[in-house]
Amino acid sequence: MQRIVVLTGAGISEESGLQTFRGADGLWNHERIEDICTPQGFIRDPLRVDRFYNGLRALLPTVHPNAAHLALAELERAGRERRWDGQVTIVTQNIDDLHERAGSHNVIHMHGELLRLRCTACHATPAWRTDCFPDTACPACGQPALRPDIVWFGEMPYHMDIIARHLAECDLFVAIGTSGVVYPAAGFVDSVAGHADTMLFNLEIPSGPSAFDQAVIGPATRTVPAWTRDLLEA
């Protein structure tokens, strides 16, 4: 059985119309990182942070999974249905729900989820689709102690032990639409050296030396479906 770990970054969601944090017109060009994506920023001005993430949450229903999301979901489904002798685990840096809406089940959100909140009082993580404000009560404990369930700068990404296990067991590691500069995700390709093949799907050729065995250049909506189709037809 082939075991594939797929790391997805902002580039795959950008092709669905979601604005990325980095890039020429990224969200960081309109907001200071330290104001809206750090624990200190939330302590200083929780209303500003809540309004920022409320805005992102409200945009989610206006975008839809694209051909790359759907192709990954179909590959996973083919494995479940024994139409392909393989298994896919998606590790995403994205906080949207496009993989799930495409039909993927094996999705690990290492940077949290926009559609969840976290209570700093009781540590509940309720699903959430509406606005949240500093005085919004936690549905579990009733305290006004909710924050976005997002991994901010200076915080440890989620599920690193589970991700490490999947990386250790995979025989193919694939990165799609990721800048490759944010650690620890940027180190995943090095961690599989010696036991797994590696592929990078990106819009541009890496500017410096690349640790990947193969780079496929072009829009993920074109290159990823072609790759998964080849796997299923092999």
C-alpha positions in Angstrom: 0.0 0.0 0.0 1.3 3.4 -0.9 1.2 5.9 1.9 1.1 9.6 0.9 1.3 12.7 3.1 0.1 15.8 1.3 1.1 19.2 2.8 -1.1 22.0 1.5 -0.5 25.8 1.9 -2.2 29.0 1.0 -1.6 28.6 -2.7 -4.2 25.9 -3.1 -6.9 28.0 -1.4 -5.9 31.1 -3.3 -7.0 29.3 -6.5 -10.5 29.2 -5.0 -10.5 33.0 -4.5 -9.3 33.2 -0.9 -6.9 36.0 -0.2 -3.6 34.7 1.2 -1.7 36.2 4.2 1.5 36.6 2.3 2.1 37.8 -1.2 1.8 41.1 -3.1 -1.8 41.8 -2.0 -1.7 39.6 1.1 -3.6 40.2 4.3 -0.4 41.1 6.1 -0.1 44.2 3.8 -3.3 45.5 5.4 -2.8 44.5 9.0 0.2 44.2 11.2 1.0 40.6 12.2 1.7 41.6 15.8 -1.8 43.2 16.0 -4.0 40.4 14.8 -2.0 37.2 14.8 -0.2 37.0 18.2 -1.4 36.3 21.7 -0.1 39.7 22.7 -2.2 41.4 20.1 -5.3 39.6 21.3 -4.6 40.7 24.9 -4.1 44.3 23.8 -7.2 44.5 21.6 -9.4 41.4 21.5 -12.2 43.3 19.7 -9.9 44.1 16.7 -8.8 40.5 16.5 -12.3 39.1 16.7 -13.5 41.5 14.0 -10.7 40.4 11.7 -11.5 36.7 12.1 -15.2 37.4 11.9 -14.6 38.9 8.5 -12.6 35.9 7.3 -15.2 33.5 8.6 -18.0 35.4 6.8 -16.1 35.0 3.5 -15.9 31.2 3.6 -19.4 30.5 2.2 -18.5 32.7 -0.8 -15.7 30.4 -2.0 -15.7 26.8 -3.0 -13.3 23.8 -3.3 -11.4 23.9 -6.6 -10.2 21.1 -8.9 -7.1 20.4 -6.7 -9.2 20.0 -3.5 -11.6 17.7 -5.4 -8.8 15.6 -6.9 -7.2 15.0 -3.5 -10.6 14.0 -2.1 -11.2 11.6 -5.0 -7.8 10.0 -4.4 -8.6 9.4 -0.8 -12.0 8.0 -1.7 -10.5 5.6 -4.2 -8.3 4.3 -1.4 -11.2 3.8 0.9 -13.2 2.0 -1.8 -10.2 -0.2 -2.7 -10.1 1.2 -6.2 -6.5 2.3 -5.5 -4.0 0.6 -3.2 -3.1 3.7 -1.2 -3.8 6.0 1.6 -3.8 9.8 1.7 -3.3 12.0 4.7 -3.6 15.8 4.2 -1.7 18.1 6.6 -2.9 21.6 5.9 -1.5 24.9 7.0 -4.8 26.5 5.9 -7.5 27.5 8.3 -10.4 27.1 5.8 -12.7 24.1 5.4 -12.2 23.6 1.6 -10.6 20.2 1.9 -13.5 18.9 4.0 -16.1 20.4 1.7 -14.4 18.7 -1.2 -14.9 15.4 0.6 -11.6 14.7 2.3 -11.8 13.0 5.7 -8.1 12.5 6.6 -7.3 16.2 7.2 -5.0 17.5 9.9 -5.2 21.3 10.6 -1.8 22.1 12.0 -2.6 25.9 12.3 -6.2 25.5 13.6 -9.6 26.1 12.0 -11.5 29.3 11.3 -14.8 27.5 12.0 -13.8 26.7 15.6 -13.2 28.8 18.7 -11.2 27.9 21.8 -12.2 28.7 25.3 -9.2 29.9 27.4 -11.2 29.1 30.5 -12.3 25.5 30.0 -10.4 24.6 26.8 -13.5 23.6 24.8 -13.2 24.0 21.0 -16.8 24.5 19.8 -17.6 24.6 16.1 -18.5 28.2 15.2 -19.9 29.8 12.0 -21.2 33.2 13.3 -19.5 36.2 14.7 -17.6 36.1 18.1 -16.9 39.1 20.3 -15.0 39.6 23.6 -18.3 39.3 25.6 -19.5 36.1 23.7 -20.1 33.3 26.2 -18.5 29.9 25.8 -21.3 27.4 25.1 -19.6 24.8 27.4 -18.7 26.8 30.5 -20.5 30.2 30.0 -17.4 32.3 30.5 -16.7 35.2 28.0 -13.3 33.6 27.3 -13.4 32.6 23.6 -10.7 33.2 21.1 -10.1 32.0 17.5 -8.9 28.4 17.4 -5.9 29.6 15.3 -2.3 28.9 15.9 -0.7 32.4 16.2 2.9 33.4 15.9 4.8 32.2 18.9 2.4 29.3 19.5 3.0 25.6 18.9 1.3 24.1 15.8 -1.3 21.4 16.5 -1.0 17.6 16.2 2.7 17.6 15.7 3.1 14.1 17.2 0.4 12.7 14.8 2.0 14.5 11.9 5.5 13.1 12.8 4.1 9.6 12.8 2.5 10.0 9.4 5.7 11.4 8.0 7.7 8.6 9.4 5.4 6.0 7.8 4.9 7.6 4.4 6.6 6.6 1.1 5.7 9.8 -0.8 5.6 13.3 0.6 3.9 16.0 -1.5 3.7 19.7 -0.9 1.2 21.9 -2.7 1.0 25.7 -2.8 3.2 26.4 0.2 5.9 29.0 0.5 8.2 26.6 2.3 9.4 29.3 4.7 7.2 28.7 7.8 8.6 26.2 10.2 8.0 23.5 11.3 6.2 22.6 8.1 9.2 23.8 6.0 11.2 21.0 7.6 8.9 18.2 6.7 10.6 17.5 3.4 14.0 17.0 5.2 12.4 14.7 7.8 11.4 12.2 5.2 14.8 12.0 3.4 15.9 8.5 3.1 12.6 6.7 3.2 10.1 8.7 1.0 10.0 10.3 -2.5 9.1 14.0 -2.5 7.2 16.2 -4.9 6.5 19.9 -5.0 3.5 21.4 -6.8 3.9 25.2 -7.0 3.3 28.1 -9.3 7.0 29.0 -9.5 10.3 27.2 -9.5 12.0 27.4 -6.1 14.4 30.3 -6.0 17.1 28.5 -4.1 18.3 24.9 -3.8 15.3 22.5 -3.3 15.2 19.4 -1.2 12.4 18.0 -3.3 13.0 15.2 -5.8 10.6 16.6 -8.3 9.0 20.0 -8.9 5.8 20.3 -10.9 5.2 23.9 -11.9 1.8 25.4 -12.7 -1.6 26.1 -11.2 -2.6 23.4 -8.7 -6.1 23.2 -10.3 -4.3 21.8 -13.4 -1.3 19.9 -12.1 -2.8 18.1 -9.1 -5.7 16.5 -11.0 -3.3 15.3 -13.7 -1.1 13.7 -11.0 -3.9 12.0 -9.1 -5.4 10.8 -12.4 -2.0 9.2 -13.3 -1.9 7.5 -9.9 -5.4 6.0 -10.3 -4.7 4.9 -13.9 -1.4 3.3 -13.1 
